[in-house]
Amino acid sequence: MQFILLQAVLLPLLLSPVAYYLGRKSGPTAAALFSFGLLLYCTILVIVPVLSGSYEEHYKWTQLFGEFGLLLDGLASPFAIIIYLISTVLALFSKPYMVARITTMFEERMNSEKQLVGGGTEMIESSSLKNHVNHQIGAYYALFLVMAMGMLGTILATNLIEFYVFFEVMLIPAFFMLALWGYESRRRVALLFFFWTHVGAVILLLGFLSIGLSVGSFNYADIKTHGIPPHVLALAAIAIIVGLTVKMASFVVHMWLPHVYRASPTPLNALSSGAMLGVGAYGLFRLIIMLMPGQYEHFALALNIWGLITMIYGGIMALVQDDIRKLFAYSSISQMGYILFGIGSASVLGLSGSEMMFVSHSLGKVILFMMVGAIILQVGTRSITKMGGLAGKMPITAVCAMIGALTLMGIPPTSGFMAEWTMFYGALQTAIQQGSMIRMATFGLGLIATVITMAYILWMIKRVFFGKLPENLEKTKEANWYVTGPMMVLAGFSVVIGIYPDVFFNQIIPFMKGLVGV
Amino acid sequence: MAILPFDLVSGLGDLRVWAIWILPFAAALIIPAFGKVSKRSTGWVAVAFALASAISAVTLLPGALGNHEIHNQIPWISSIGIKAGVLADPLAVIMSNVVAWISFLIFVYSTGYMKGDKDLTRFFFWMAFFLGSMQLIVLSDNFLQLFFGWEGVGLASYALVGFWYKDKKKDHVGVEGRHVLGLMDYYSPTHSGMKAFIMTKVGDVMMLAGMFLIFAFAGTFGFRELTANTSWATAMAAQHLLIPAAVLLFGGAIGKSAQFPLNEWLLEAMTGPTAVSALIHAATMVKAGVFLVARLAPLFFALAAIGINMDQFFEIIAWVGAITALLLATQGMVHPEIKKVLAYSTGSQIGYMMMALGVAGLSKQFVDGYTAGFFHLISHAMFKASLFMAAGSILHIVGSRFMTDMGGLRKYMKKTYAFMWAAGLGLMGAPFITTGFWSKDAIFAAVYQSGNTWAIPIFAIAVITAVITAFYTTRMIGLVFFGNKSKHVEDMEKEGHHVHEASPSMWVPYGILAVLTIGVGVMGLAFEHQIHDLFVNYLGSTFGIKSSVETVAMGSQPLLGGFLEGVNPVALMASLAAFAIGFGLGYVFYIGRFVDPVKFVNSNIFFYALHKFFLNRWYLNALIYWGFVVAPLYVARGLYKYFENFVLEGFNVVPEKTMAGGARIMQATQTGVSQSYLYIFGVGILIVVFLLLI
């Protein structure tokens, strides 16, 4: 068994020109199915080694940075599996959404040009529309594959520079997807996105360089064995925490996220919320808790409180949104707050719950973003006040969205409950062990935050799916299987994990036990 | 005839216990498939599976009556060492049978009640899911698994209360245009479903916290493990965490059982189809809280043996129960909607059960209060299910939820009229012939005999509530069946819709329960002694709670002889008096109609104010909305507008403007005029030369 993970990481990058070419020559369906098949293959490549425990591959790289390794252990495997699973299903979902989006953009442009030129020939227009769509969809899938590969690479990296390179690689496609197919003021927002995440990445790089240069190696394993010299330790820890929390959009450094989510095409929202934000959380696990346990003990409570503030603040903001995408933007901020809360819990079950939270948030949020996409496709509005009563018109979407909502709310039998109970229990355990009233309070407030989460989600569901159907939506139809199929798969998966969490706990919990040293 | 399936099921052994809750879930799973073929068939699938589940439950009864316990575990989350399991002890088996049979009857009723609805598949899916979740609560052997059922009933109630999700006017509750403290007292089904889910979630969150506290010390969620080794309790008591944990757990019961202060969701839950209301009130949701307390009370009471005093916990339970009993009964007196009157009555009766269970823990004779509370749960399940289903038939036929739109129906719906009397008498506690009388009397006796400092005030509240209960029940029956036909009914008849009896699939289920209320009631005392003896054995063998044999010898009252042997005379007198006063007043106002209640209330400023206070729900609902919905949303909007979009947005705007400004400066230097470039070039050369010369 060699080159398994290398294939999983590099194939999407190497074959992305093929996706582009296929899209251009044979149209959206071919590109979508190719990307889907490729990612499915790569997902299986990631799942297979997990079945037999921890797995790693090492390759020679430059002398300067160390070796190029790919590691799939108890921490990385849930992240890796979920990221590729989500990318795979989103490859299908993207097709109808992006075709519609590109068509609309093309028509808008033609209309504005028509007003300038006056009149036009339908024949030319329809054939050039087809070419345009093929061309653009090819580019979209190429970018999509590169982004998926960037995220997986970050998770599997065993070296700080490798981590950084992949970390940046996933930003670039996101930037282009946003700039090319986004909504109002997309270029400005794309720059904003690039600016924020780049600032975060540069701070992160500073932390990496200070560690690497003082230790003399960028490999995690070497850093772990040699230990980081105390004079750079605190500085490096702060740099890494700040760099990664910008990515996670924690409170105060979250300001890029609502804008980006408002302007992004929905598949990018889903990919970003379901997978990309989680990479930040993964970084905290890998780089702070694993490489700098001393610093982690130092910062745990602060992270815990920061997470609490983020989850409450995000929840409150989500309550008052009308644009359904902004609602989920704030919801994502809030959910990342949950994960941060768990990261700060300093106990085996708390950390395991936090990682499980990533899994369950990804499943739930991607379902909900697909619901948003389905509504934008079928109804054509993003304003919640203009919706209502859609449950009767889009029953499958409504049921899946409900399961996604339950997942976010942490109601059994969805994966959300398994994540939440272990995470909050872990927080309480630490509070009791340390006899800390502050931790006791954050535990209590954290539970109250779940009620806020429930309130904004149920209210959203009520306004979108229940009540009176507006007259102009009488003809709304259910979305096609490109949309409903992926939703059903993820909803089913959420329930399976909710009833039998050992699917992931079997890997996560032993790892966390080793990490915390119980 | 029934022996064959009985034997078959008995042969399954411990699997029977699993089957009780798995069968309804299985029904829920296959119902969508049947729904594709024929919508009507979904109802029969649900009924068949409910019956199978009920048969499975009944086969456990003989063992349970012999105080035999089935405890069966399988691996679940092995990475944390948590097992799933079922625990069929006498408590669980009796409860499970009550739930199973009453739900079965309600399912049968539903097939008639929901006939012609477009969404039968969804309806029966959730009904089956509801039943499965409730049985899961009853039969779980640990907190975590119980919590699955616990949230399952919450979810099912959300889906079923908001079943008519299109929020049509006829499905609302409350009076349109009526305001309390500036807030509308008129709610749509989906709003009500959401309210129920979120309000009970507040309780659930408390329960989770309590569960976690215990798990942190005990390392197990299992009920039997917690009983077997009580070192966790000692450790928790040492850190003063035991009573908070117990009270937090009780918080879950407060939410689910709609006790004060989380009682307000129950009234709006009336937006659901009536079959759902019957299920929520008689068999599933609200009984879950009582069951949880019944599950936990002996566990905590038994800690007295190792020197841990849990009085505060039991006092809270008793007082919450007493306050709720009175609070909701008073409101039941004045409401115009028939289902809401019944809903208030449920909350109030659950209050009685909580009161009894709380008092049990405060008295030396734990088993008395425990039996009384549980007996009341059984009798309430029978008559309340019957009343709800009967009320549903009336609503169905009259087409209005207001009692003022009914009136004089006794000539047209004779069967319903008779059954409603029988079940209503149960609720009122009509002496000697109804289960309600005996169970309420047992509660009175338990409270009175407890010897606790709070016994007398709680007893007084209990008796006053009983008077009110008898009054509002009489009022309800009087308004619906007596007097003249209302204008609404007359209008209906003019349009050719005649008032008629409900179909058999509807009246048979509530008929059976009404007859049982009287039938069991006649033998009520014997029935009570039976349960009492069973619980003496159960509590003694499982928890080590000893009961003295001379149960009724406490106090100095002379004992009653004859068929009333063993009944406390003070409690008996109180029960009789309460029934007589309440029924008498009700008769005067609503059946005999000697006095016009409207004129009576308006005649006196005190009665007027009181009436308004009750009608406005003691202002509790409005205050909750102001404090937890309106004000927070207001704050959230302000935060969004001024903090998020102004203060924090600065993080985006400042760098953007700085960069744009910087770019403009740089841009200004790019003039494109060659003279100026040459000029600057020249100056540069001069500076360099100058520097070199130095």
Chai-1 contact restraints between the chains, C-beta under 6 A:
chainA,res_idxA,chainB,res_idxB,connection_type,confidence,min_distance_angstrom,max_distance_angstrom,comment,restraint_id
A,M255,B,L648,contact,1.0,0.0,6.0,A-B,restraint_1
A,M255,B,F651,contact,1.0,0.0,6.0,A-B,restraint_2
A,M255,B,N652,contact,1.0,0.0,6.0,A-B,restraint_3
A,I316,B,A636,contact,1.0,0.0,6.0,A-B,restraint_4
A,M317,B,Y640,contact,1.0,0.0,6.0,A-B,restraint_5
A,L319,B,A636,contact,1.0,0.0,6.0,A-B,restraint_6
A,V320,B,A636,contact,1.0,0.0,6.0,A-B,restraint_7
A,V320,B,R637,contact,1.0,0.0,6.0,A-B,restraint_8
A,V320,B,Y640,contact,1.0,0.0,6.0,A-B,restraint_9
A,A391,B,Y165,contact,1.0,0.0,6.0,A-B,restraint_10
A,I411,B,E151,contact,1.0,0.0,6.0,A-B,restraint_11
A,P412,B,F148,contact,1.0,0.0,6.0,A-B,restraint_12
A,P412,B,E151,contact,1.0,0.0,6.0,A-B,restraint_13
A,Y425,B,F212,contact,1.0,0.0,6.0,A-B,restraint_14
A,L428,B,F212,contact,1.0,0.0,6.0,A-B,restraint_15
A,L428,B,A216,contact,1.0,0.0,6.0,A-B,restraint_16
A,Q429,B,A216,contact,1.0,0.0,6.0,A-B,restraint_17
A,I432,B,A216,contact,1.0,0.0,6.0,A-B,restraint_18
A,L447,B,V205,contact,1.0,0.0,6.0,A-B,restraint_19
A,V451,B,K201,contact,1.0,0.0,6.0,A-B,restraint_20
A,M454,B,I198,contact,1.0,0.0,6.0,A-B,restraint_21
A,M454,B,K201,contact,1.0,0.0,6.0,A-B,restraint_22
A,A455,B,I198,contact,1.0,0.0,6.0,A-B,restraint_23
A,L458,B,M194,contact,1.0,0.0,6.0,A-B,restraint_24
A,K462,B,T190,contact,1.0,0.0,6.0,A-B,restraint_25
A,K462,B,M194,contact,1.0,0.0,6.0,A-B,restraint_26
A,F466,B,Y165,contact,1.0,0.0,6.0,A-B,restraint_27
A,F466,B,T190,contact,1.0,0.0,6.0,A-B,restraint_28
A,G467,B,D167,contact,1.0,0.0,6.0,A-B,restraint_29
A,P501,B,I77,contact,1.0,0.0,6.0,A-B,restraint_30
A,D502,B,I77,contact,1.0,0.0,6.0,A-B,restraint_31
A,D502,B,S79,contact,1.0,0.0,6.0,A-B,restraint_32
A,F505,B,S79,contact,1.0,0.0,6.0,A-B,restraint_33
A,N506,B,S79,contact,1.0,0.0,6.0,A-B,restraint_34
A,I509,B,S79,contact,1.0,0.0,6.0,A-B,restraint_35
